Amino acid sequence: MTPDIAICLTILAGAVLAFAWDRIPADVIALGVMLAVIATGLLPPDKAFAGFSSDTVMMILGLLVMSAALIQTGVVEVTGRYIFDLAGRNPAIFLPVIMVSVAVVSAFMSNTAATAFFVPLVIGYASKIGVSPSKFLLPLAFASILTSSVTLISTSTNLVVSDLLTRYQQPPMGMFELAPVGIPIAIAGILYVWAIGTRLIPQREDQKAEGKIGERKYQADVVVTENG
């Protein structure tokens, strides 16, 4: 093993431990790894910072910005209200509705962001009907993952592969090039999870969602002036 390989493996192991520790933000760890490979001479600065000029990186950043905008502008709340009105207190209706909803959204934005988009809705609904959130969270995650091969932008992996194709003088992937394969996989997977997979998820009575999600106690001090 050469010294460069040993240094690289050490940096990689340190990054994995830092991610597992979950005390440092992931973006800080990633930047730390980049600075470490520069400081140790594994990569010259121009190569280390080359990723910031990549179209793929900018596309992924744009998807994350769009996801945050959907959450901050209240789209999550409006969507949740509509789904709750449609499903009522019937989990048999809510589950397929939420799975199809996240599948459609995941096809046109990052599936990770789409899952995070629907998680508060699912937890709130589980609290509303008094069941364990795991009955809905696992199907939600699978439905989001199954549509990652429907469009080019449904997952960052597709964008990275498309960028690599152009580097090797190959045509880039089309927006819906994966759809003929991805859509049947998504439909079959969602039907399986809905019909069979949910029956394998145990009902954990000790893990029910809190009845008052989002409610916190506050203490406020009010100063009344002499002429107030």
N, C-alpha and C positions, 0 to 999 in steps of 0.2 A: 504494500500500500504506500503510495507516494504521500508526501506531506500535504499537497494540495487536496487530495482525496480525504485525508484525515480531517483537515480543517473544514472542508465542505460538509462532511458527515457530522462533525461537532456542531456546526451552525444549524444544520437541519434538525438534529436531536434537541438542541436548545429551543428552536422554534416550536417543535411538537410539544415539548414540556410546557412552554409558555402558553400555547393554545389550550392545553389540557388544564392548566392551572386556573384559567378563566378569570384572572384578576387584572390583566392588562388588555386594553382594547385590541382587537384583531388588526386594525389598520396600523397601530403603533408597532406591533410585533412585525408586520410585513415590512414597514419602513426600516425597522431595526435590522432585519435580515439583509435588506438591500445595502444598508450602510456597512454591515459587517463584511459582506463579500467585497465591498470596495476597499475597506480598511485593510483587509488581509491580502489584497492584491489578486484575488481570484478573478475579478472582472475589472476592466478599466471603466472609469466613470461614464464614458460615452455609451458603452454597451449596457451598463447597469440602468441608465436613465432612458434607454431607447424605447421602453414600453410606454412611456408617457406620450409618445408621438404616434402610437398605434391607433388605427381606426377602431380596432376591436375594443381596446380599453375605453375609448371615448364612447362607444356604443353602449358598453356595459354601464358606464357612469351615467349616461343618459337614461337608461332603464331604471336605475336606482333613484335618480331624481324624479322621474315620472311616478314611481311607486310611492315615494314620500309625499308627492303632491296629492295623489289620490287619497292618502290617509289624512293629511292636514286639512284638505278642503272639505272634509265631511262626507266623501263618497262612501266610506265604510259604513257610516251611520245610516245613510239613506238605503244602502243595499241591505243592511241588517234589518231595518224596519220592514222592507218589502218582503224579505225571506220569512221573517217572523209572521207577518200577516198571511203569507201564503201557506205556511206549514202549520200554524197554530201550535197546539201542544201534541201533535202527532209525530213522533220520531220516524215513523215509517215514511212520512212525506218529507220531513226535513232532511233526512240523510241523503236520498238521491238528489234533492234540489241543491244541497250544499256541495255535493260531489260534482255534479254537472257544472255548477257555477264556477267552482275553483278550476275545473278542467278547462273551461272556455277562457277564463282570465289567464291561466298559466300558459296557454298557447300563444299569447301575444305580449307577455312580459315575463320577467324572471320568475321561475316557479318558486324560488325561495321567497321572493317578495310577495307573490300571490298567496302563499301559505300564511305568511305573517299578516297579510291583509284580512284573512278570514278567521284567524285564531281567536281574536276577541269576540267575534260573533258566535263562534261555536261554544266558547266558554260561557258566554252570557246565556245562550239558549240552554245549555246543560244545567246551569244554575236555575233557570226559570222552571224547568220541568223536574228538577231534583234527581239527576242521574250523573254518573261519572263522566267527565269530559272525554276520557279515553275511548268511549264508545263512538265518538265522532271525530276525535283528533287523528287517530290512525287512518281511518278511511279518507279524511281530508288530505293527509300527507301523501297517501298513495295516489289519489286522484290527481294531485298536482304533479307528481313525478311522472305519471303515465303519459302526460301530454307534452313532455319535454322534447319529443321527436316529431311534433306536428309542424312547427314553423322554425325558421332560422333563429328568431330572437327569443324562443321559449326558454332557452337556457344558455348561459355563457359558454358552455362547452361547444355548442354548435358554431358560435361566432369565432372561437379560437380555431376550430378545425377549418372553417371557411377561410380564415386569414392565412393559415398554413398552406392551403391549396394554392392560393395566389402566389405565395413565395416560391413554389415549385412549378410555376408556369402552368398551373391548371385553372380552369374556370372556377369562380367562386360558387358556393352553394346558393341556389335560388331560395326565395322567401318560403315557398311551399313545396320545395323539392322533396322533403321528407314526408309530406302529408300522406301520400298513398300507402306508406307503411305505418306511419305514426298514428293515423286516425283509427284503423282497425285494431291496433294494439291498445289504444286508449279505450275504445269501446269495450273490447273483450275484458280488459283489466278492471274497468269500473263495474261492469256487470258481475264479474267474479267477486270483487270485494263486497259489493252490495248484497249479492245472493248467498255467498258462502263465507267470505272473510269476516263479516261482522258477527257471524254466529260463533266464531272462534275467540272473540274478544271477551274476556270475563267482565262481569259487572262488579266493580270494586266499590263496595258500600262505604269504605273508609276514605275514599278519594273523591267524594262529591264536591262540586264547585261550591264556593261560598255563596250564601244566599244574597249577600249585599256587595256584589262586585263593584268596585269603583268608589264605594262610600268610605270616607276617612273622617276622623274627628279632627277638628281644628280648634285652636284657641286664639282669640283675637283680643287685643287690648285697644280700647277706645279712650282717647283723651278729650274731655269736654272742657273747652276754654271758659273763662269767666263769663264772657258775653255770648257763649254759644247757644 
